[in-house]
Amino acid sequence: MNLFDILSNDERVIVLSDEGAKTIFTWNKSLTLQYWGWFPAEGYKASYWEEFSIRTLSEVPANFDIARKAALEWQVRFF
């Protein structure tokens, strides 16, 4: 998947990214956070983003800041 696929149709927004780890966390503006990782091109393969994990929040985030905070807390578990 490429970044345009992930963000197409305004279905998700990036709430957190880490350039060093080559990861992003997206939020669907409702209950779902997704954790994505970047895989660079090797040989004949194209570079792509792959979903590592998905998390459903127990309550609807009221706004971007609340979704970002939930992503930050989730990120700590992976690193």
Legacy VTK file of the C-alpha trace (Angstrom):
# vtk DataFile Version 3.0
C-alpha trace
ASCII
DATASET POLYDATA
POINTS 79 float
0.000 0.000 0.000
1.254 3.502 -0.618
0.591 6.568 1.491
-2.088 7.813 -0.916
-3.989 4.529 -0.487
-3.840 4.896 3.297
-5.112 8.480 3.261
-7.511 8.224 0.302
-11.094 9.457 0.460
-10.365 11.332 3.681
-10.947 8.077 5.602
-7.881 8.413 7.860
-5.590 11.103 9.198
-2.053 10.736 10.491
-2.008 11.454 14.232
1.577 10.408 14.940
4.693 9.623 12.933
8.253 8.555 13.677
10.750 9.140 10.876
13.508 7.118 12.552
11.305 4.066 13.044
9.575 4.656 9.678
6.132 4.326 11.241
2.864 6.238 11.253
-0.290 5.974 13.316
-3.580 6.820 11.631
-7.026 7.499 13.046
-10.332 7.111 11.214
-11.959 10.013 13.125
-14.056 7.528 15.071
-12.875 4.448 17.001
-9.955 3.009 15.037
-6.213 3.613 15.297
-3.866 1.836 12.891
-0.109 1.353 13.207
1.769 1.273 9.865
5.387 0.473 9.017
7.437 1.379 5.934
9.277 -1.312 3.981
11.887 0.122 1.585
12.419 -1.312 -1.895
14.716 -4.308 -2.216
15.677 -5.641 -5.619
12.637 -5.787 -7.872
10.112 -5.076 -5.113
8.547 -1.640 -4.682
8.568 0.203 -1.370
5.307 -0.039 0.542
3.450 0.606 3.802
2.059 -2.345 5.742
-0.362 -2.339 8.645
1.349 -3.742 11.761
-1.559 -3.550 14.152
-4.993 -2.080 14.695
-6.628 -0.886 17.888
-10.227 -0.068 18.624
-10.701 2.649 21.198
-13.284 2.160 23.921
-14.696 5.638 23.462
-15.008 7.883 20.438
-12.161 10.416 20.468
-13.644 13.874 20.710
-10.896 15.377 18.585
-7.497 14.968 16.974
-5.607 15.689 20.213
-7.310 12.869 22.101
-6.628 10.439 19.237
-2.976 11.554 19.160
-2.626 10.992 22.906
-4.023 7.463 22.535
-1.538 6.802 19.694
1.367 8.073 21.827
0.384 5.747 24.665
0.095 2.850 22.217
3.467 3.654 20.613
5.237 3.266 23.966
4.220 -0.416 23.997
5.928 -1.049 20.643
9.216 0.740 21.402
LINES 1 80
79 0 1 2 3 4 5 6 7 8 9 10 11 12 13 14 15 16 17 18 19 20 21 22 23 24 25 26 27 28 29 30 31 32 33 34 35 36 37 38 39 40 41 42 43 44 45 46 47 48 49 50 51 52 53 54 55 56 57 58 59 60 61 62 63 64 65 66 67 68 69 70 71 72 73 74 75 76 77 78
